[in-house]
Amino acid sequence: MIRCGLFLIFLGCTINYSLLTGCTNPSTPSHSTDNSWIHENELVFDGLSRTYSVYTPTNGEYQGLVVVLHGSGQTVEQHISELEVESTAEENGLIIAVPAGVDNGWNDEDPPGGDLADDVGFIDALVTEFKTTYPSLPNKQIFAHGFSNGGGLATRLACESNQIRGIGVVGNYYISINGNCQNPSVYPIPGWFGAGTEDELVLIESVRDGMSNYVADLTDCQNTGNLEPVDVTDLPSNVECKQITNCTSARLCEYNNRGHEVLPNSISLAWDFLHEAVERNTE
């Protein structure tokens, strides 16, 4: 099963793959794809030819890599058109990679095998490919950022990936797979979560409830507490960010009057938080 924020808990129903197009709310593209994007790149993994699109900063300075994961039912091109990420990439020296899930979906929960792809292995292989192509990429500034079903895979990568050092999640929440998060890393994995207060598919209460579990499983914070508002510079007026008491490794930013959608500036806000958190954790 592929989950979309585990909304079956709230709806009291079982989801199968054919229904997962309802996990996204594609909007009309807000802008056309920039000519700097290179599409239909291929990587053969686990016997499958997997494709991805990539944007590289025009100044040739590479400060980090963000692997962006679309929602179920979305194409790569649709997701890119909603991101408006090019200015963030240019300003911060980010390579943006947007891979395609098998049949436009991700295996964010079940053990791979049969018809279920090993998407954790695929993302790790993709990151390895980028590290080979761009050897100056700092290992600690490699993050995954996912929407909806892609956000579910991002949380799985936090637990299982050997390459991802932090995650951004929009329209989903953290739950330890099978109640057992087994990240092999010796370092904390900071997490940034964005949630719409009017999201009827993934209720904001579930995102809030998952924050303490994320802190306990994937950060080095000693104690968990309550979510408390934090000051963030250059924050949009409809966004309020919160963190667990005495923990700077996980953040939830709540978007008022937003639903289950690609939230504006989410990659920029996630990058600002994640790269600072990683730097702080490795001082």
N, C-alpha and C positions, 0 to 999 in steps of 0.2 A: 504494500500500500504506500502511496505517496501522500503525505499529509499537507494540508494547507492551513497551518496554524491550529491543527487538530480541532477544527470547528465542529467536528462531529460530536464532540463532548457537549456542545451547547445546543446543537440541533437535534440530538438524539437519533442520528441516522448514520448509516454506513456509506462511505464514499468509495466509489470505484474509479478507475482511471478515466473512463469515458465521461465522467462528470467534472473532471478537473478544470475544464475551461472556465468554470464558474469561479475559480480561485483567483482570477485576475479581472480587472475592470479596465480593459484597454480604452484609452481615450484617443481622440483624434491627435495625430502627431503634432507637436507644437512647433517643430522646425524640421527642416530636411536634414539628412545625414551630411555632415561635413565631408568635404573631399579628402581630408586628411585621414579618414578612416580607411582601413584596408580590410575588405571582407573576404569570406570564403577561404580563409587560411585552413589548412588541414593538419591534423595530428592523428596518426593511427595509434589507437590504444585498445588493448583487449580485443583485438580482431575487428574493431570498428573504426571507420574513418570519421573522426569527429571534427567539426568545424568551429571556427571562432573568428571574431572581428577584433581589430586592434587599432588603438589610437596612440600615437607617440608624440610627445611634445616637439614642437618645431625647432626649439633651441638646442635640442640634442642633449640636454641635461636630465638625467633620470634619477629622481630621488626616491621613487617608490613604485610599486605595482599594485593595482587594485583589480581583482578578478570580480567582474560584475555578473550576477546570476539573475536571469529573467524569471518572471512568474510562469506558472504552468499555463500552456496555451498561447503564450507570447512567442513571437519570433525575435531573433536577435535585433533585426532592424527596427521592429516596433519598440523594443525596449530602449534602444539607443535614442530613438526619436523623442522619447519621454524624459530622458535623463538630463539633457542640456549640461553635459559634463565637460565639454571641451575647454571652457575657460578655467575650470578647476584644475584640469590636467596641465594646462599651460602655466598657470600661476604657481603650481606646486611641483612641477617636473614629474608628473605621474604618467606612467604607462597604464592605459585602461584596456583590459582584455575582456571581451564579452563572448563567452563560449555558448554553444547551442546544446541544450539538453536533448536526449533521445526522445523523438516525437514531441519536442517542445516541452518536456517535463524533466524533473529531477527525482532520483531515488534518494529521498532525504531521511529515510527511516529504516528500510528493510535490508537484510543482508543481501549482497549482490549474488547473482547467479541466475541462470535461466534467462528469462526476459528482463530481469532487473539489472540495470547497469551499475558498475562500480564507479560512481561519480566522484567519490573521494579520491580514488586512485587516479582517475582522469584529471582532476584539478591539480593534484600533486605532480603528475606528469607534465601538465601544461606549464606549471610554474617552473619546473626543472628546465623545460625548453626555453623559457624566457631568461632564466638565469644563465644559460649557456650562450644565448644570443646577446645578452646585455650583461657582461660580467661585472660591470660597475654597480649593478643594482644592490643596495644594502639588504642583506637577508632579513633583517628585523623589520623592514618596512614593506612587507608583503601581506596584503590584507584581502579578504573576501567580503563582498557586499551583495546581499541578495534581497529580492522582493518576493513576498508571499511564499510560494513553494521554493523559490530560490533562497529566501531567508531561512527556510527550514534546512536546506543544504548547508548554508553558512554556519548554522549552529552545530550541525553534524561535523563540519570541518573543524570547528573549534575543539571538538572532542577527539577527532581521529586523524587529522592531517599532520603530516610531518613538515609541511612547508608554510602554512598559513599562521601568521603571528598575531592576528587580530581580526575581528569581524564587525561588519555593520549589518543590521537586520531591519527591514521595513515590512510591516504587515505580517509579522510572525512573532513567536516568542520562544524562549529557551525551555526545553525539556530534555533531560538526559535520556538518551536512547536506551531503552530497556532498563532504565534506572541506574545505568552504569556508564559514566563518562570516563573514557580511558585515554585521555590525551597523553602521548608518550613524552611530551616535552617537560623540561625541567624549569621552564619559564612560564609566567602567567600569560593568559590570552585575554587582552582587554576586549570588551564588547560594547558597541554602541547600538542602541535600539531606538527606532523611530516608530511612533504609533499615532494613528488618527483617532481623535476622541469620539468620532462618529462612525468608526469602523464597525459594521454589523456582522462581519465575517470572522474577524479576529478581535474579540472584545478587549478593550484596553485593560480591563481588570486582569485578564490572563497575562498580558505583557508585564504588568506591574508585579503580579505574583511570581512570575518566573525570574525576576531580577535577583532575588535573594539566593535562589538556587544556582544561578549563573555565577554569582560572586563566590559561593561556597565551593563550586566544582572547578572553576577555571581561573580564579585569581588567588593572590597571596594575602588577601585581606584576612585579618585575624578574627574579626567579629562581624556579624551581620546585624543590621538594625533596620530602621525605617527609611523609606524614600523621602528625601528632603530636597527642596528646590536649591539649585546652584546658579550662580551668576555666570553667564556665558556672553562674551563680547560678540557684537554684530549678529545677534540672534533675531530672526524675524519676529514681528510683534505678536503673531499668533502662536508662537512656540514657547513652551516652558520645559526646561530640562531639570532632571532630578538625579540624585545619586544616593546609594545606600550610605548610611552614616559611616564616616571615617573610611570610606573606600573610594579611591580615585581611579579604579580600573574598570568600572562599568557605569554606563550612563543611559538614561531613558529620556528622550526628547518627545514631548507630547504636542501634537499639532491640533490645535482647536479647530473645530468645524471641518475636519478632513476625514475621509472615509478610507476604504481599502483601495489604495492607489499609490502610485510612485510619488513619494513626497518630495516637494521642491527643496533643493539645496541639501538633500540628505547625504549625498556622497561627500560634499564639501564639509558638512558638519562632522560626519563620521571620520573623515581623514584628519581634520584638525584635532579631534579627540584621540584617535588611535595612535597617531604617530607621536604625539606628546606623551601618551601613557607608556608606550614602548620605550621611549627615550628615558623616561623617569624610572621605569622598572629595571633598566640596564645600567643606570649610573653607578 
